[in-house]
Amino acid sequence: MDVAHCYLDGNADAVEFCPHDSYQHVLAASTYTLQEGDCPSRSGSISLFNVDANMGRFDLFHRVDTVGIFDIKWSPVGGSNVGSLLAQADADGFLRTYSLEDSSDGAEESFLKEINGVKISSSMCLCLDWNPSATSITVGLSDGSVSIVSVLESQIELQQQWKGHDFELWATSFDIHQPQLVYSGSDDCKFSCWDLRDSPSKLAFQNIKAHKMGVCCIVKSPNDPNTVLTGCYDEHLRVWDVRSISKPVNETSICLGGGVWRIKPHPILPGIVLAACMHNGFAVVKIEGDNTEVIETYSKHDSLAYGADWQKCESNQEGKNKSSVVATCSFYDRLLRIWIPQSDITT
């Protein structure tokens, strides 16, 4: 069911609902727009929206102009850092963090305040992920490098950086159950895992055969400590058993009809994931053991499907219904949509 939509000020590439209790109505959407010509530039923005699907509310209340953004992520709930932080990976090679602040004049809406920024590299920052304690961020770079950055209060410091891949690194993420491990994936078709307890980080495994094209995203299952999901330009979502971390097993896969750019597990329901499938819209997928099936598709975008997320909420507050609110965005048409899956994803 469609709830609302709008058009952003630039090419839309990421949407992220804030997971923190006081701000679960807040949706962040980022853009990346290449201005071609004699002096090419990459511009971007972060827009904040107030979303209440039950009331049909979808209001823009704050925007920050930036350089071109490739990825944004809110800090996880329960992290060591106080407050709600939003991290940004951008085309200038910077990692920036913002704090979501309440207005001091008593106004209803909040705003983003930049806390810090550090230039990670002369290459572009393409992707990022927080560790569970919100004290570190892993960043993937366009030269194939992986960076680990410490985030303590208002200080950001580059801790490690190594050349993990041969081409652009579009995916990097912490293992939320074993945060000493970081996964990475690249246009070189390699799916890798690194152990941060060694410096420089030691390669725990590297799979070079399963993905037939570049690896776009990597997500650890929040409900199953043995399962990792990967998305690939070859249009497949793959389910991995990482019980033996030195030799992960590709248990099953499903073709989604478009490059799998982003995978988002449902915040409450185990085995339900939302996938952004580039040229083939969006899909809600159910993963149960060896069985993987598409239970709903959404094709009301006319351009590359890049950004996707579920709205989070407390499980004791209308949990299942509210948590099934979805935000999606597409690139060239700059379209951002709020919708609710029609399928009964609870069964």
Salt bridges, closest charged atoms under 4 A:
ASP2 OD2 - LYS300 NZ 2.49
ASP9 OD2 - ARG63 NH1 3.79
GLU16 OE2 - LYS264 NZ 2.69
ASP59 OD2 - ARG57 NE 2.81
ASP65 OD1 - ARG63 NH2 3.29
ASP71 OD2 - LYS73 NZ 3.29
ASP71 OD1 - ARG262 NH1 3.38
ASP90 OD2 - ARG96 NE 3.48
GLU108 OE2 - ARG57 NH2 3.65
GLU109 OE2 - ARG57 NH2 3.58
GLU114 OE2 - ARG96 NH1 3.09
ASP166 OD2 - LYS190 NZ 3.22
ASP175 OD1 - LYS220 NZ 2.67
ASP188 OD2 - HIS165 ND1 3.06
ASP195 OD2 - ARG197 NH2 2.79
ASP234 OD1 - HIS236 ND1 3.75
ASP234 OD2 - ARG238 NH2 2.78
ASP241 OD2 - ARG243 NH2 2.70
ASP309 OD1 - LYS264 NZ 3.40
ASP309 OD2 - LYS312 NZ 2.65
